[in-house]
């Protein structure tokens, strides 16, 4: 289990579906969006004075945003940890956890924000590297753990249920 935790802290854990979805987005941005945006930049450039050409500036900004997302996706996918989650009741990346934190029961998934589309509606996604995620990793339903919140408070979390995403 320690090996899985280390891998998660080195790269973002993704389901196969999330990895495939992000790979498809990257391909679309590189092969389709990039060309369409370049055509819009060129068309706006043909309109004349670039200093006062709002269409040109908007197209250039769109190109910059697209390139930034391409770079983000490339890095994310290169470092991604893709895998299936063991259905053994242990909290790990890719599980949905029901826990009583303080006096409030909460349901959340552990993983990168990229898996948000894979979780049921209304379920938040927390990083396994966040204080709560680190405290829960490797534990099972019925166990209670403590962790230090960012504000310095010591908080107890009782794990009620662990399900595979």
C-alpha positions in Angstrom: 0.0 0.0 0.0 2.9 2.4 0.7 3.9 2.1 -2.9 0.5 3.3 -4.1 0.6 6.3 -1.8 4.0 7.3 -3.1 3.0 6.9 -6.7 -0.1 9.1 -6.0 2.1 11.9 -4.6 4.4 11.8 -7.7 1.6 11.9 -10.3 -2.1 12.4 -10.5 -4.1 9.2 -10.1 -6.7 8.8 -12.9 -9.3 6.2 -13.8 -8.9 4.7 -17.2 -12.0 6.7 -18.3 -10.6 10.0 -17.1 -7.2 9.3 -18.8 -9.0 8.4 -22.1 -11.2 11.6 -21.8 -8.2 13.8 -21.2 -6.2 12.2 -23.9 -9.0 12.8 -26.4 -9.2 16.4 -25.2 -5.5 16.9 -25.8 -5.7 15.4 -29.3 -8.7 17.6 -30.2 -6.9 20.7 -28.9 -3.7 19.9 -30.8 -5.2 18.7 -34.1 -8.5 20.6 -34.5 -8.7 23.6 -32.1 -5.2 24.7 -32.8 -5.8 24.9 -36.6 -9.2 26.6 -36.2 -7.8 29.2 -33.9 -4.8 29.8 -36.2 -7.3 30.4 -39.1 -9.3 32.9 -36.9 -6.0 34.7 -36.0 -5.1 34.9 -39.7 -8.6 36.1 -40.8 -8.6 38.8 -38.1 -5.0 39.8 -39.1 -6.3 40.4 -42.7 -8.7 42.9 -41.4 -6.0 45.6 -41.0 -4.7 47.7 -38.1 -3.9 45.2 -35.3 -3.8 47.8 -32.5 -7.5 48.3 -32.7 -8.6 44.9 -34.0 -10.6 43.3 -31.2 -11.2 40.1 -33.2 -7.4 39.6 -33.6 -6.7 40.2 -29.9 -9.5 37.8 -28.9 -8.2 35.1 -31.3 -4.7 35.5 -30.0 -5.9 35.2 -26.4 -7.9 32.1 -27.3 -4.7 30.7 -28.9 -2.7 31.3 -25.7 -5.4 29.7 -23.5 -5.5 26.7 -25.8 -1.7 26.3 -25.7 -1.7 26.6 -21.9 -4.3 23.9 -21.7 -2.3 21.7 -24.1 0.8 22.1 -21.9 -1.2 21.4 -18.7 -2.7 18.2 -20.2 0.6 17.0 -21.6 2.3 17.3 -18.2 -0.7 15.8 -16.4 -0.9 12.8 -18.7 2.9 12.2 -18.7 2.8 11.9 -14.9 -0.6 10.3 -14.5 -1.0 7.1 -12.5 -3.7 5.1 -14.2 -5.2 2.2 -12.4 -8.0 0.2 -11.0 -8.8 0.4 -7.3 -8.6 -2.7 -5.2 -12.1 -3.4 -3.8 -10.9 -4.4 -0.4 -12.5 -1.7 1.7 -9.3 0.3 2.1 -9.3 4.0 1.5 -7.1 4.9 -1.5 -7.2 7.2 -4.6 -10.2 6.2 -6.6 -12.5 5.4 -3.6 -15.6 7.2 -2.4 -15.5 7.6 1.3 -18.3 8.3 3.8 -16.9 9.6 7.0 -18.0 11.5 10.1 -15.7 14.4 10.3 -16.1 16.3 13.5 -19.9 16.1 14.0 -20.8 16.1 10.3 -21.1 13.1 7.9 -19.6 13.7 4.5 -19.3 11.8 1.3 -16.3 12.5 -1.0 -14.0 10.9 -3.5 -10.2 10.8 -3.3 -8.3 11.6 -6.5 -7.3 14.5 -8.7 -9.9 17.1 -9.9 -9.6 15.4 -13.3 -11.8 12.5 -12.0 -14.7 14.9 -11.1 -16.7 13.7 -14.2 -16.4 10.1 -13.0 -17.9 10.7 -9.5 -21.6 10.8 -8.7 -23.3 14.2 -8.8 -22.9 16.2 -5.6 -19.8 14.2 -4.4 -16.8 16.4 -3.9 -13.3 15.3 -4.9 -10.4 15.7 -2.4 -6.7 15.2 -3.1 -5.1 12.1 -1.5 -2.2 14.6 -0.7 -4.5 16.9 1.3 -4.3 16.6 5.1 -7.6 14.6 5.2 -6.7 12.4 2.3 -3.3 11.6 3.8 -4.9 10.7 7.2 -7.4 8.4 5.6 -5.2 6.6 3.1 -4.8 2.9 4.0 -7.5 2.8 6.6 -10.8 1.0 6.5 -14.5 1.5 7.6 -14.8 1.5 11.3 -11.5 3.1 11.9 -11.0 6.6 13.4 -8.1 8.8 12.4 -6.9 12.3 13.4 -5.4 14.9 11.3 -4.3 18.5 11.6 -6.4 20.9 9.5 -4.7 23.8 7.7 -5.9 26.1 10.5 -4.0 24.0 13.0 -7.0 22.3 14.6 -6.8 18.6 15.3 -9.8 16.9 13.7 -11.1 13.3 14.1 -12.5 11.5 11.1 -14.5 8.2 11.6 -14.6 6.2 8.4 -18.1 4.8 7.9 -17.9 3.3 4.4 -15.5 2.9 1.5 -16.6 2.1 -2.1 -14.7 1.9 -5.3 -15.4 4.8 -7.7 
